[in-house]
Amino acid sequence: MQAKQTSFLSLVKARKVLRKEKFLSEMNAVIPWEQMLNVISEYYYPTKETIVGRKKKELIMMIKIHFLQQWYNLSDPLMEEEIYETASFQKFLDIDLLADVVPDESTMLRFRHFLEQHNLTNKLLDIVNTLLEEKGLLLKKGTIVDATIIETDRNRKNPDKDMSSTVKNNNFHYGAKAHIGVDADSGAVHTVEVTTAKRADNKKMEDLMHGEEKALFGDKGYISKAKKKEFRKKGLFWGILDKGNSYHSLSSSQKKRNKKLSSIRSKVEHPFRVVKYLWKHDKFRYRGLTKFKHQMNTLFALANLYMFRKKLAS
């Protein structure tokens, strides 16, 4: 029997590494799979006496599917379709369409609810940050605080009580806020909190601190004379930007201080850029702050790994 001749096109495809495939390969190499599996499997696999219904899908596959949904902002139905259609997804999942059963959208929904039910997204963020700390990428000497609004569709007939409206820079926004505490040296996210959109940033400031820092940095939204005095009394550096007003403009020394602090504070923008603009999570599709918190935990854990993937790989 004559061997099938290899076409020029197949050779090109064999050598060409797609951007999506490269990204998934890099992330696959740095995600601490073993630690995550150890933590989640305790809740995921029931004892033989409590197994009811269909056998659960392989845990590693479900975690990978969940991460793919975060990276590409895919709903459950779209994720199911992409597994069938995208070769790089199949390779990442190590799935054979002829031999394996692809999890359906209902299975993906139940897995997300399972993570929420057992508060496992907090543990995923902890696992990632423990890895970064072990690698010397999370130093905990200082914290930068900031918040961003994630918008959602407004349903006037059946409003979401956890979402609210606010005006920022003369623009109307409706949704929720993601507040993060970021390591001042590396820019890694160590703490995530969420509130409704109208909640003032400074109300969550201390919740974003881990307690070991010697300095706090933030924009003008966190300014507080009382907190400034309290922090300095404790020996902590107060790195919140000074704010002028119509009666008292900033002095030249204050402007110079703000400029210096802004170069440090800018690190907090990196994880927001990854989550909102690179992975396109500028809108939230679910209902309720609880679901919002769990998704933000997962996204910022993955953002940390993405930002340090080259250092972790080396």
N, C-alpha and C positions, 0 to 999 in steps of 0.2 A: 504493500500500500504506500502510495506516494505521500511524503510528509507535506504538511500544509506550509505554504510559503509565507514567511513573515513579511508583512507589508511595511513600507516606509512610515506610514502613519502610526502603526503600532509601536515602532521603534521610538518615534518621537514621544509618544505618550508614555512609554516606559521610562524615558529619561526625564521627562518634564515633571517636576514636583509642584503641584498646585499650591497656591498661597494658603488655602484652607487646610490642605493636608499637612503643610509645614507647621501651621499654627497648632493643629491638634496633636501632632507628634511632639512638639515642644512642651505643650501642657501635660500630655500623658507622661512625659519623662520627669516632671517636677512635682506633680500632685502626690502627696503622701497617701497612696492608696491603702497600704497596709494598716496604717493607724486609723483611717476612716472606716475601713471594713471592720476592724476590731471593735470600734465603738458602736457602729450601727447594727452589726450582726446580732449583738446582745438583745436588741429589740425586734429585729426583723425576722429571725428564725424562731418559730415557736417550738415547744416541746412536741414530741410525737403524739402525746395525749390530746393536744389542743389543735392539731391540724384539721381544718375543716375546709371543704371545697377544693378548688384547683390549687396545684402546687405553685408557690410563688416563683416569679422569674428570678434568675440569677442576680444576686445583689449588685455585683460589680457592674452589670449591664444597666440596671436601673439607675445607679448613681451616675454613670456616664451619660445616660439619656437626659437625666435631670440637669447636668452641667451643660450639655449641648443646647438645651432649651434656654439657658441663661446666656450663653455666648452669642446665640443667634436670635434671641428673643422670639422663640417659636411657641405657639399654642400647642396644646396636646394633639389636636387633629393634624396640624401642619407638621409636627414632629414625626408623627407616624408615617406621613407621606414621604418626608425627607429621608427616612431610613430606607425606604424602598427605592428611592430615586438617586440618592447621593452616595457614590462609591467611597468617598473619604469618610463619611459617617459610618458606613459598614465596616471599614477598616479600623476605625477608632473603637467601635463597639465589638470588634472581633466576631462579627456575625455572618453566617452563611445563609443566604435567603432560601437556598434549596433544602438545607438541613435544619435550620433553627426557626422557631416561631417568633415573629416580631411582636413585642408588646403593643397592645392596642392603646388608644387614647384613654380608655377607662382605667387601665392598669397604671398609666402615667399619673392620672389624677389621684388615684388611691395612694400612690407612692409619695406624692407631694403632701397629701394629707397626713400620711404616716410620719413624715419628717416633722411636720408642724405639731402633731399630737404629742410627740415625745421630745419636743424642743431640741431637735438634733442639729438644727442649723447653727445654734450657738456653739455647739460642740465642734462643728466643722471649722468655724472661725477660730476657736481656741486651738485646734490641731494645727492649723496653718500658722498661727502666730507663735506657737511653741517651736515649730520648725524654724521660723525666721529668727527667733531668739537664740536657738541653738547654733545657727549659722552666723550669728553676730550681726543680723540685719534689723533687729528690733532692740534698741538700746535702752529705751524707757527713761532717758534723762529729761526729756521735755515733751509736751503735748501741744499740738495745734488743733484748735476746734473750728468747725465750720458746719454749715447746713446748706442743703439744696432742696428745691421744691420739685417733686415728681408729680406731674399733672395726671388727672384721670377724667374720663367722660362724665359729664354731669347728668344724672337722671332725675329730672324734676318730679316725676310721678312716684319714684321709689328711691329717694335720696339716701346716700351712704352717710350715716351719722358720724363716721370717723373722718370724713373728708370735709374740708372747709375752703372758703375763698379768702384771698388776700391780695393786696396790691403791692408790687415791688417794682421800683424804677418806673412808676406810672403805668405798669402793665398788670392786667388782671390775671390771677392764677387760681385754679381750683384743684385741690388734691391733698397731698400730704408732704411732710418734710422728713428727709433723711439727715440726721445729725451724726457726725463722725468725729472721733478723736484719733489723731494721726501722730505717729512718732516724729518728733521734730528733726531727728537726724536722717532717717531713711525715707520718710513719707509713707510708711506702712500703716494701714488702718488697724487700730487695736480695739476700738470700741464703736459700737453702732447703736443708736437710739432713734426712735421714730415718734413723730407727733403729727397732729393735724396741721395744715398749712399755715394757719393764722397764729400758731404758737410762736412767741418771740424766741429768737435763737438763744439769748442769754439765760432762759429758764432751764435749759438742759446742759449748761456749761459744765457744772461740777459732775454731772452724771457721765461725762465723756472723759473724765480723768481716771487713771488707774491707781493713783495714790502714791506712786513711787517717783513721780517727776519732780524736778527742781525748777521748772519753768513752764509757763503757759503762754501760748501765742494765739491771737485771733484778730478778726477785723473789728471795725468800729461798732458793730452790732452787739459786742460783748462788753462794752465799756461800763464800768461801775466803780464809783469812788469808794463805796463801802468794801467791795471785794478787793479792790486794789490795796486798800489799807490792810485788810485782813491777810491777804497773801504775803505782803511785804513783812508783816509782823511774824508770819510763819517762816520767813526766810526764803520764800519762793519768788522767782523773777516774774514780774508782771509784764508780759510782752503784748498786751492788747493795744491796738493802734489808737492814738489820740484823735479826738473828734472836735472840730470847730463848730461854731454856730454863727448866727447873724450878729451876735453881740460880741463874741470873742473869737477872732480868727486864730488859726494856729501860728505859733511863733516859728521862726526859722529853725530853731533847735528841735521843735516838735515835728516839723516837716522832715528834717534830716533823720530823726528817730524813726518816724513812720516808714521812710524809704528803706532804712536798714532792716526794720522788722518785716517789711513786705517781702523781701527776698527769702526770708525764712518761711513766712506764712504761705507763700505761693506753692509749697509742696503739697498742701492740702487739695489743690486743684487737680492733681494728677489722677487720683482714684476716681474723682467725679468725672473726669474726661473719659476714662476707660469705660465706666458704667453707662454714662448718659450718651456719649457721642460715638465711641468705638463700638459698643455693644447695643446702642440705640434703646436704652431703657429710660427715655425721657417721658414716657407715659406708663401708667400702672393699670393693668387689665383686671386685677382681682378686686374684691371688696373687703374692707376692714383693715385696721392697723395691724392686727395680728399677722395676717398673711403678708402685709407689706413689710413687717419687721423680719419675717423669715426669709423673704426674697432678698432683702437688703443684706442680711447676714451672709447669705450664699454668694451674692454678687461681689461683696467687698472681700470675702475670703478668696474668691477666684481672681479678683483684681490684684490682690497682694501677690499671688503666685505669678500672675502675668507680668507685673512690673519688675519682679525679681527673677524671672525665669532663666535669664542668662547667667546670673550669679549662682543660682541654685544648681543649674546644670553643670557649671564648672567646678 
